[in-house]
Amino acid sequence: MVTQLQSPEKSNIIYPDDNGEPMSNNTDQFRLIVWIKENLELLFADDPNVFVAGDLLWYPVEGNNKLCQAPDVMVVLGRSKGYRGSYQQWHEDNIAPQVAFEIWSPGNRLTPMIEKFRFYERYGVEEYYLYDPQTLELTGWLRVESQLEAIEQMDGWVSPRLGVRFQLSETGLEMFGPSGEPFRSFVELDRQIQQAEARAEQAEMLLEQERSRSQALESRLREMGIDPNLL
């Protein structure tokens, strides 16, 4: 077996974990990034070979530490979960992120966003989604051979890779898992858990009350000389 050694020039290159850019420019952008990223984490929680990350630098080519992008959210199917300082594709079976999300903010400029689109198109992203929370506009692109082509109708679109459905309403972007379950915020999930716990406690209390009534009835029947087991 032949072992391919890394050249000294490449092995000495440092790939920074930080590009100096902020994760978000405002609270709304941050909320949406976290909302998408964490719900995708939850969706694929039981699959050890789906890696989801937010604002993680992706280096597609070994030896070039200037060539990188940090998608707001990216999904890599076929790669294990776990810590990464950056996503160095040559260490990941050369698997590029298949899905990338970007949330537009007032700080974004057209030229860098075009460059980001070209980067995703060139280096293998299969689905790219861009959402503007100011205009409530969602744009999507799907890879057709070597190009990312615009998706004509995003309202109701289902991601081929993720099985996630997108929906646009008067309040903004909504997303749903393959079983129809809506993406929720941490606050909504916490309230849902609290409500479920409250229902479980109420059911347990009613069951305990029923046990008490049953025991009282048994005691009364025995006092009357009646064996409740014979009834």
C-alpha positions in Angstrom: 0.0 0.0 0.0 1.3 3.4 -0.9 1.0 6.2 1.7 0.7 9.7 0.3 2.6 12.1 2.4 1.6 15.7 2.7 4.1 18.1 1.3 6.0 20.3 3.8 4.7 23.4 2.1 1.1 22.3 2.7 1.6 20.9 6.2 3.0 24.2 7.4 0.0 26.2 6.3 -2.3 27.5 9.0 -6.0 27.6 8.4 -7.5 30.2 10.8 -10.7 29.4 12.6 -11.8 33.0 12.5 -12.0 35.4 9.5 -12.6 38.4 11.7 -16.2 38.9 10.6 -19.1 39.0 13.1 -21.5 36.1 13.1 -24.4 38.5 12.7 -25.1 42.2 12.3 -28.4 42.4 14.3 -30.6 40.4 16.6 -33.0 39.3 13.9 -30.2 37.8 11.8 -28.7 36.1 14.8 -32.1 34.7 15.8 -32.8 33.2 12.4 -29.3 31.7 12.1 -29.7 30.0 15.5 -33.3 29.0 14.7 -32.3 27.2 11.4 -29.1 25.7 12.7 -30.6 24.3 16.0 -33.7 22.9 14.3 -31.6 21.2 11.7 -29.5 19.7 14.5 -32.6 18.5 16.2 -34.0 17.1 12.9 -30.8 15.0 12.3 -30.0 14.3 16.0 -30.3 10.5 15.5 -28.1 10.4 12.4 -24.4 10.4 13.4 -23.4 11.1 9.9 -24.9 14.5 9.4 -22.8 17.5 10.4 -24.6 20.8 10.9 -22.7 24.0 11.7 -23.2 27.8 11.9 -20.7 30.4 10.9 -17.9 27.9 10.4 -15.1 28.6 8.0 -15.1 26.1 5.1 -11.8 25.6 3.2 -12.4 23.7 0.0 -8.9 23.4 -1.3 -5.8 22.3 0.6 -2.9 24.6 0.4 -5.0 27.8 0.0 -5.9 29.4 3.3 -7.3 32.5 1.6 -10.0 30.6 -0.2 -12.8 30.1 2.3 -16.4 31.1 3.2 -18.4 30.8 6.4 -22.0 30.0 5.6 -24.5 31.2 8.2 -25.6 27.6 8.3 -24.3 24.6 6.4 -25.2 20.9 6.3 -22.9 18.1 5.3 -24.5 14.7 4.8 -22.0 11.9 5.1 -19.8 13.4 7.7 -19.8 12.7 11.4 -20.9 15.1 14.1 -18.3 16.6 16.4 -15.9 19.5 17.0 -14.2 21.3 14.2 -12.3 24.6 14.3 -13.0 24.9 10.6 -14.3 22.6 7.9 -11.2 21.6 5.9 -12.7 19.6 3.1 -9.6 17.4 2.3 -9.9 16.0 5.9 -13.6 15.2 5.3 -13.4 12.7 2.5 -13.4 15.7 0.2 -17.2 16.1 0.8 -18.4 19.6 0.3 -21.4 21.0 2.3 -24.4 20.1 0.3 -26.7 22.8 1.7 -25.9 26.3 2.7 -28.1 29.0 4.2 -27.5 32.8 4.3 -29.5 35.4 6.2 -29.3 38.8 4.5 -28.6 41.8 6.8 -28.4 45.6 6.1 -24.6 45.2 6.5 -24.4 42.9 3.5 -23.2 44.3 0.2 -24.1 43.0 -3.2 -20.6 42.3 -4.5 -19.5 40.0 -1.6 -22.8 38.2 -1.8 -22.3 37.6 -5.5 -18.8 36.3 -4.7 -20.3 34.0 -2.1 -22.8 32.7 -4.6 -20.0 32.0 -7.1 -18.0 30.2 -4.4 -20.9 27.9 -3.5 -21.5 27.2 -7.1 -17.9 26.5 -7.9 -17.1 24.3 -4.9 -20.1 21.9 -4.9 -23.0 23.3 -2.8 -26.1 21.6 -4.1 -28.8 23.8 -2.5 -28.4 27.4 -1.5 -31.0 29.4 0.3 -30.9 33.2 1.0 -33.5 34.8 3.2 -34.0 38.5 3.7 -35.9 39.2 7.0 -36.5 42.8 6.0 -38.4 42.1 2.8 -39.5 38.6 3.8 -38.1 37.3 0.5 -36.7 33.8 0.2 -34.5 32.9 -2.8 -33.2 29.4 -3.5 -30.9 27.7 -6.0 -30.5 24.1 -6.9 -27.5 22.5 -8.6 -28.1 21.4 -12.1 -24.9 19.8 -13.3 -22.2 22.4 -12.7 -24.4 25.4 -12.0 -26.8 26.6 -9.3 -30.1 27.5 -11.0 -32.8 29.6 -9.4 -35.8 27.8 -7.9 -38.9 29.4 -9.5 -41.3 28.9 -6.5 -39.9 28.9 -3.0 -43.2 29.0 -1.1 -44.0 25.3 -0.5 -40.6 24.1 -1.8 -39.2 20.9 -0.3 -35.5 20.6 0.0 -34.4 17.4 -1.9 -31.5 16.9 0.5 -33.1 17.8 3.8 -36.8 17.0 3.3 -37.5 20.4 4.8 -40.5 22.4 3.5 -40.3 26.2 3.3 -43.3 28.4 3.7 -43.7 32.2 3.5 -46.3 34.0 5.5 -47.1 37.5 6.5 -44.9 37.1 9.6 -41.9 35.7 7.6 -40.2 32.4 7.0 -41.6 29.2 8.3 -39.9 25.8 8.0 -41.3 22.3 8.5 -39.6 18.9 9.0 -40.4 15.8 6.8 -43.2 14.8 9.2 -44.7 18.2 9.1 -43.5 19.4 12.4 -42.7 23.1 12.5 -39.3 24.5 13.3 -39.6 26.1 16.7 -37.6 28.5 18.8 -36.0 27.5 22.1 -38.7 29.4 24.0 -41.4 27.6 22.1 -39.7 24.2 22.7 -39.4 25.0 26.4 -43.0 26.0 26.7 -44.0 22.8 24.8 -42.0 20.7 27.2 -43.5 22.5 30.2 -47.0 22.0 28.9 -46.3 18.3 28.3 -44.9 18.0 31.8 -48.0 19.8 33.2 -50.3 17.4 31.3 -48.4 14.4 32.6 -48.6 15.7 36.2 -52.3 16.3 35.9 -52.8 12.8 34.5 -50.8 11.3 37.4 -52.8 13.3 39.9 -56.1 12.1 38.4 -54.8 8.5 38.4 -53.8 8.9 42.1 -57.3 10.2 42.9 -58.8 7.2 41.1 -56.6 4.9 43.1 -57.6 6.5 46.4 -61.3 6.2 45.5 -60.9 2.5 44.5 -59.0 1.8 47.8 -61.7 3.6 49.8 -64.4 1.5 48.1 -62.6 -1.7 48.7 -62.2 -0.9 52.4 -65.9 0.0 52.7 -66.9 -3.3 51.0 -64.7 -5.3 53.3 -66.2 -3.5 56.3 -69.6 -4.7 55.0 -68.3 -8.3 54.8 -68.1 -8.3 51.0 -64.9 -9.5 49.3 -64.3 -7.0 46.4 -62.4 -9.7 44.5 -65.5 -11.8 44.1 -67.5 -9.0 42.6 
